[in-house]
Amino acid sequence: MKSVRVVVVGAGVIGFSTAVCIAEALPFCSVTVLAETFSPNTTSDGAAGILFAAEFPDIPLERQKRWFKDSFDHLLAIAVSEQSPDAGVMLSSGWQIFKEIPAKKKPFWSEFVIGFRSMTDRELKRFPDHKFGQAFTTLKCECSSYLPWLEKRFRKAGGKVEQRKVNNLQELSNSFDIIVNCSGLGSKMLVGDTEVYSVRGQVLKVEAPWLQHFIRDGDGKTYIYPGTQSITIGGTRQEGDWRLQVDEGDTKGILERCSRLEPSLSKGKVISTWVGLRPSRKNPRVEREVVQLRSCRVPVVHNYGHGGWGVTLAWGTGLDALGLVRQCLHEMPLQAKL
């Protein structure tokens, strides 16, 4: 009989990564993933899923480095294994280019990706509007394949999955001993976090199989990411915008900007358009607290607010969340564990 009942709220890339970390490392726990939406309808499903990161202002850099490295190592092991096609994880090479020379020519994650270097003048000739660039090989993780693959791995570890909307933590207090909150934007309502806000992203999927390398403008607004089936081009970063409808003006702008970077894109065929709301926060919240729910005090581990870096940091913050769950177990009264 599994003794400690753990619930993970949220079934995006953060939720399932965290759930797998816990279920595989703590076999004496019974772990349930609870969510209103599952793949292919999560925000993660539309993410381009390419690994690099922004720097968060208030989280120690060593911790951010660990998150990135743990995620990169985990996905690299999949990318070079026979699991790669099923999991939707692949190596991807290309360039990040800048109109102005950035203050930091080497971002903190440069030591973990493969072959990071500054671009040569000859390479930059392709991009006459840009003064500086970085060339490297990273990973691309396509969540429409990766999430079902993670769910299968979670179930294999004995995990349970239930689809329903969770309106408040009180609902969970009688059925579970530890709550892990990976509800992304839902944390605004679920735990009353006023620091979470939406950043609207619109992307197009394009058929252009001749394009093999990614190109990303350093401002993060224009990018071309070749994938296994199609190419993801984008995008938008509209803060505080909750619209889920496709905006034709955005579609036109994305096509124009991306075709300026890669003129042959104008010959590509647009297959689909997707809109998602990134669960953003000044800093992701990866921490634990004890919350009074009805008559009992319940440990809650939070792991949300990654913005556009969810796929990049999911496994790293999932391992951090596992460490926090271990601390909760350590502090539990003995009868709860029996």
Rosetta blueprint (number, residue, H / E / L):
1 M L
2 K L
3 S L
4 V E
5 R E
6 V E
7 V E
8 V E
9 V E
10 G L
11 A L
12 G L
13 V H
14 I H
15 G H
16 F H
17 S H
18 T H
19 A H
20 V H
21 C H
22 I H
23 A H
24 E H
25 A H
26 L L
27 P L
28 F L
29 C E
30 S E
31 V E
32 T E
33 V E
34 L E
35 A E
36 E L
37 T L
38 F L
39 S L
40 P L
41 N L
42 T L
43 T H
44 S H
45 D H
46 G H
47 A L
48 A L
49 G L
50 I E
51 L L
52 F L
53 A L
54 A L
55 E L
56 F L
57 P L
58 D L
59 I L
60 P L
61 L H
62 E H
63 R H
64 Q H
65 K H
66 R H
67 W H
68 F H
69 K H
70 D H
71 S H
72 F H
73 D H
74 H H
75 L H
76 L H
77 A H
78 I H
79 A H
80 V L
81 S L
82 E L
83 Q L
84 S H
85 P H
86 D H
87 A H
88 G L
89 V E
90 M E
91 L E
92 S E
93 S E
94 G E
95 W E
96 Q E
97 I E
98 F E
99 K L
100 E L
101 I L
102 P L
103 A L
104 K L
105 K L
106 K L
107 P L
108 F H
109 W H
110 S H
111 E H
112 F L
113 V L
114 I E
115 G E
116 F E
117 R E
118 S E
119 M L
120 T L
121 D H
122 R H
123 E H
124 L H
125 K L
126 R L
127 F L
128 P L
129 D L
130 H L
131 K L
132 F E
133 G E
134 Q E
135 A E
136 F E
137 T E
138 T E
139 L E
140 K E
141 C E
142 E L
143 C H
144 S H
145 S H
146 Y H
147 L H
148 P H
149 W H
150 L H
151 E H
152 K H
153 R H
154 F H
155 R H
156 K H
157 A L
158 G L
159 G L
160 K E
161 V E
162 E E
163 Q E
164 R L
165 K L
166 V L
167 N L
168 N L
169 L H
170 Q H
171 E H
172 L H
173 S L
174 N L
175 S L
176 F L
177 D L
178 I E
179 I E
180 V E
181 N E
182 C L
183 S L
184 G H
185 L H
186 G H
187 S H
188 K H
189 M H
190 L H
191 V L
192 G L
193 D L
194 T L
195 E L
196 V L
197 Y E
198 S E
199 V E
200 R E
201 G E
202 Q E
203 V E
204 L E
205 K E
206 V E
207 E E
208 A L
209 P L
210 W L
211 L L
212 Q L
213 H L
214 F E
215 I E
216 R E
217 D E
218 G L
219 D L
220 G L
221 K L
222 T L
223 Y E
224 I E
225 Y E
226 P E
227 G L
228 T L
229 Q L
230 S L
231 I E
232 T E
233 I E
234 G E
235 G L
236 T L
237 R L
238 Q E
239 E E
240 G L
241 D L
242 W L
243 R L
244 L L
245 Q L
246 V L
247 D L
248 E H
249 G H
250 D H
251 T H
252 K H
253 G H
254 I H
255 L H
256 E H
257 R H
258 C H
259 S H
260 R H
261 L H
262 E L
263 P H
264 S H
265 L H
266 S H
267 K H
268 G L
269 K E
270 V E
271 I E
272 S E
273 T E
274 W E
275 V E
276 G E
277 L E
278 R E
279 P E
280 S E
281 R L
282 K L
283 N L
284 P L
285 R E
286 V E
287 E E
288 R E
289 E E
290 V E
291 V E
292 Q E
293 L E
294 R L
295 S L
296 C E
297 R E
298 V E
299 P E
300 V E
301 V E
302 H E
303 N E
304 Y E
305 G L
306 H L
307 G H
308 G H
309 W H
310 G H
311 V H
312 T H
313 L H
314 A H
315 W H
316 G H
317 T H
318 G H
319 L H
320 D H
321 A H
322 L H
323 G H
324 L H
325 V H
326 R H
327 Q H
328 C H
329 L H
330 H H
331 E H
332 M L
333 P L
334 L H
335 Q H
336 A H
337 K H
338 L L
